[in-house]
Every structure is written in C-alpha cells, then in structure tokens.
Amino acid sequence: MILRQILRLSSLFHSTVSIHVRRNIGLSAIVFNKTKELDPVQKLFLDKIREYNTKSKQAGGPVDAGPDFQKDMNESLARLQRAYGEGDLTKFPEFKFE
C-alpha cells in the first residue's frame, strides 16, 4: 500500500519535473540562439533568402523564371480550371459563413 503511494508520487514528480525541464531547455535554446553568432553556412543561407525576397518583390513574381516556367504554369492553371471549374486560381478563395 505504501509502496503504491510512493510509486504514484514518484511518477507524478517525474512527469512534473520532465515538463519543467523541457520548458527550460526550449527557452534556453531560444535565448542561446539569439545571443550567439550564426555560423557561416546559416548566415549565407539567410542572406540568400533575403536577397531572393527582395528580388521577387521587385519582379512581382518568381525570380529568373524563363518562358518555359510561364508555359508550364499556364498549362497547369488551364488543367486545374478544367478540373475544378472557372475562377481565378492564383488567389486564395474567400469563404463566407452565414
């Protein structure tokens, strides 16, 4: 009887401690990542993503997309319009709940 209570309390203690440890490790990982410098590969990756983002905003769409890409995109949109009906497939649909 006493052994059961001890085991029950130990499992409760174990789950409580594991929750706190997971939270603290997650929080410390975020703080550590903000304070340390990025390694060169991560920095290069983030720089390329930012560069592509600015280029795509200037171009108004995909960057360095040739005529083959536009042809494939138009064919895919035509196929989807045949399958799912009319409408602008480049926009997110608007839902109206009543």
Protein Blocks (a to p, Z undefined) as FASTA:
>chain_A
ZZmmmmmmmmmmmmmmmmmmmmmmmmmmmmmmmmpccdfklmmmmmmmmmmmmmmmmnop
aehiafklmmmmmmmmmmmmmmnogcjfkbccddddZZ
